[in-house]
Amino acid sequence: MTNIDDNIKEAAECVKKADALLITAGAGMGVDSGLPDFRGNQGFWNAYPAFARLGKSFSQMANPQWFDTNPRLAWAFYGHRLNLYRTTVPHKGFNQLLEIGKVKKGGYFVFTSNVDGQFQKAGFEEELIEECHGSIHHFQCVTPCSSYNWNAGNVKIRIDEDTFKAIEPLPECPNCGKLARPNILMFGDWTWIQDRTADQGERLYQWLNKNKNYNLKLVIIELGAGTAVATVRYQSEGVASRYGGTLIRINPRDFDVPAGHISLPFGAAEGIEKIFQAL
């Protein structure tokens, strides 16, 4: 039996014996559902050739300044992603994790840096998810005129594919009538309204403490969380340390783990499948 086989077996035993499941997920979680891999400029440019022609990177485009200087380009970028996420079908790993989490005595919670809403689409409860970078399915005022954010609902963003610019009218704030933007934390962003995410974070904190007070055994399954923006990895390791949980890190490249935890060098869907089959 190889070390990887041993790790799969150990991971499955930890999941089986756990009373509560925390799922932490980065961008790699969505790749197996067919979502673009923005890893490095080349990955971003392959997904968005228009920005390759402009020579703009993902971090340059994911910046609130564009809503001031070129709102039609900004909304083409985010509108295309919104339309894509609405039509994407979550891979079966989502359902397998939900099946595991629903039968745990302490239940499950999700912490994700993804803004795509795929966990909700797969059937995870809205109240049991923290989206630390916000959600593309919620909008806010660009200014902002207030702390209000709202569900995008059926708002459709139409895009001129020749110019890769959104077609007016663009989304507006229902309070002041000015331009709206996604309720997402962008690079260099001082106007993101974080109230919704803060409320989610408080629910996660309460869930963790409740399980700790009842001495419930916690397992953390981390999926597709890289080191470039390491928010999810820090959360996974921090929770494991503070609450005595076992971390199972599933990642095809950045799979190193602190001592005493478990590493599985797979993509998200494959790693979940291997644990699920070994239960």
Stockholm file with secondary structure:
# STOCKHOLM 1.0

chainA/1-279         MTNIDDNIKEAAECVKKADALLITAGAGMGVDSGLPDFRGNQGFWNAYPAFARLGKSFSQMANPQWFDTNPRLAWAFYGHRLNLYRTTVPHKGFNQLLEIGKVKKGGYFVFTSNVDGQFQKAGFEEELIEECHGSIHHFQCVTPCSSYNWNAGNVKIRIDEDTFKAIEPLPECPNCGKLARPNILMFGDWTWIQDRTADQGERLYQWLNKNKNYNLKLVIIELGAGTAVATVRYQSEGVASRYGGTLIRINPRDFDVPAGHISLPFGAAEGIEKIFQAL
#=GR chainA/1-279 SS CCHHHHHHHHHHHHHHHCSEEEEEECTHHHHTTTCCCCSHHHHHHHHCHHHHHHTCCHHHHSSTTHHHHCHHHHHHHHHHHHHHHHHCCCCHHHHHHHHHHHTSTTCEEEEECCCSCHHHHTTCCGGGEEETTEEEEEEEESSCSSSCEEECTTCCCCEETTTTEECSSCCBCTTTCSBEEEEECCTTCSCCCCHHHHHHHHHHHHHHHHHHHTTCCEEEEEESCCSSSCHHHHHHHHHHHHHTCEEEEECSSCCCCCTTSEEECSCHHHHHHHHHHHC
#=GC SS_cons         CCHHHHHHHHHHHHHHHCSEEEEEECTHHHHTTTCCCCSHHHHHHHHCHHHHHHTCCHHHHSSTTHHHHCHHHHHHHHHHHHHHHHHCCCCHHHHHHHHHHHTSTTCEEEEECCCSCHHHHTTCCGGGEEETTEEEEEEEESSCSSSCEEECTTCCCCEETTTTEECSSCCBCTTTCSBEEEEECCTTCSCCCCHHHHHHHHHHHHHHHHHHHTTCCEEEEEESCCSSSCHHHHHHHHHHHHHTCEEEEECSSCCCCCTTSEEECSCHHHHHHHHHHHC
//
